[in-house]
Amino acid sequence: MKKTVEHITSILSSHAIGIDVSKYEESFLLNSFKNKIFEKKINSENEYLSILENSETEATHFENSLHNNYSEFFRNPLTFSVLERIILPSLTHSIKYSKQKEIRIWSAACASGQEPYSIAMLLEELKSDNTENFSYRIFATDQCDMQIDAAFAGKYESLEMNNVNMKRVKRWFAKNGNSFLIDPLLKKNIEFSKFDLLDKTLNSPANSIFGDFDIAVCSNLLFYYKPKFRNIILEKIQHSISDGGLIITGEAERDIFLNHQFKEVFPQSAIFRV
Ligand SMILES: C[S@@+](CC[C@H](N)C(=O)[O-])C[C@H]1O[C@@H](n2cnc3c(N)ncnc32)[C@H](O)[C@@H]1O
């Protein structure tokens, strides 16, 4: 395995196509490599290595396949159910008694926006079901410009709407042909911007000024990176959270947090207290 990974890394760096694949977890690189072999019906690993070596176009395609931007609304149902029923109602209630003026949430790898919009739907629903008034801001960031543009556009195809129940589809989307456009009301409190979590010169999104988030969502990106790079991201997220704040991660990344001695607020919820 190590030899193949070293070979892939050296080929991709010799093509100078822009990303440093040495940051990625070896198993992730190898799986992506094997998926390509399967997809292209290639006979052996050596054959695909040789194609990669000789074709800058194929090397670029392979590199693109390493950028996983997949996301879903309400992606982990258990996490979103705990957020909806327990965490957000308690936060909106407690903010009334604190000096803090607004609830501050960071969606730190927001892809095309499903994650921040799902949270905004929950908060707006709480607002209208509730006599309590509160304000909130969601800082939605990603390293990729195209993802930020797509998130801001807020346009989704039918297949992307799978986890959104009919009540929410009617309330929060306008149908436009085969697409669904997000209600502009949900955009009002979300600030989208580019942010690379591995950039050592940045601590938190510039428009948040100093972080101080009640909740940061860092979901479905840590497992692509080697531990050294995961730790850089984890530390950054941890420092951006206010006292008693929470970090939400992906189902498959719970072990990373448990191994760092974070405390999960409810078993399996993927929500951790800092
Ligand atoms: C698989 S998507 C996950 C999206 C969403 N958080 C979710 O759980 O559905 C991973 C996202 O992480 C972003 N990403 C990867 N590395 C990043 C980094 N170093 N800084 C910021 N965003 C990053 C990618 O651009 C992509 O949009």
The ligand as a MOL file (V3000), in Angstrom:
LIG
                    3D

  0  0  0     0  0            999 V3000
M  V30 BEGIN CTAB
M  V30 COUNTS 27 29 0 0 0
M  V30 BEGIN ATOM
M  V30 1 C -17.6840 16.0640 1.8350 0
M  V30 2 S -17.9310 17.8190 1.9400 0 CHG=1
M  V30 3 C -18.8090 17.9410 3.4870 0
M  V30 4 C -19.8080 19.0730 3.4960 0
M  V30 5 C -20.6170 19.2250 4.7770 0
M  V30 6 N -19.8000 19.6640 5.8880 0
M  V30 7 C -21.3280 17.9550 5.1450 0
M  V30 8 O -21.0010 17.3190 6.1460 0
M  V30 9 O -22.2340 17.5560 4.3890 0 CHG=-1
M  V30 10 C -16.2860 18.3570 2.3810 0
M  V30 11 C -16.0850 19.8480 2.1750 0
M  V30 12 O -14.9120 20.2140 2.8890 0
M  V30 13 C -14.2590 21.2240 2.1570 0
M  V30 14 N -12.8570 21.2440 2.6120 0
M  V30 15 C -11.9230 20.2860 2.4840 0
M  V30 16 N -10.7520 20.6970 3.0050 0
M  V30 17 C -10.9650 21.9580 3.4830 0
M  V30 18 C -10.1450 22.9120 4.1170 0
M  V30 19 N -8.8420 22.6570 4.3500 0
M  V30 20 N -10.6840 24.1080 4.4650 0
M  V30 21 C -11.9820 24.3800 4.2280 0
M  V30 22 N -12.8140 23.5230 3.5960 0
M  V30 23 C -12.3210 22.3120 3.2410 0
M  V30 24 C -14.4280 20.7810 0.7090 0
M  V30 25 O -14.2290 21.8620 -0.1950 0
M  V30 26 C -15.8750 20.2540 0.7280 0
M  V30 27 O -16.7860 21.2430 0.3490 0
M  V30 END ATOM
M  V30 BEGIN BOND
M  V30 1 1 1 2
M  V30 2 1 2 3
M  V30 3 1 2 10
M  V30 4 1 3 4
M  V30 5 1 4 5
M  V30 6 1 5 6
M  V30 7 1 5 7
M  V30 8 2 7 8
M  V30 9 1 7 9
M  V30 10 1 10 11
M  V30 11 1 11 12
M  V30 12 1 11 26
M  V30 13 1 12 13
M  V30 14 1 13 14
M  V30 15 1 13 24
M  V30 16 1 14 15
M  V30 17 1 14 23
M  V30 18 2 15 16
M  V30 19 1 16 17
M  V30 20 1 17 18
M  V30 21 2 17 23
M  V30 22 1 18 19
M  V30 23 2 18 20
M  V30 24 1 20 21
M  V30 25 2 21 22
M  V30 26 1 22 23
M  V30 27 1 24 25
M  V30 28 1 24 26
M  V30 29 1 26 27
M  V30 END BOND
M  V30 END CTAB
M  END
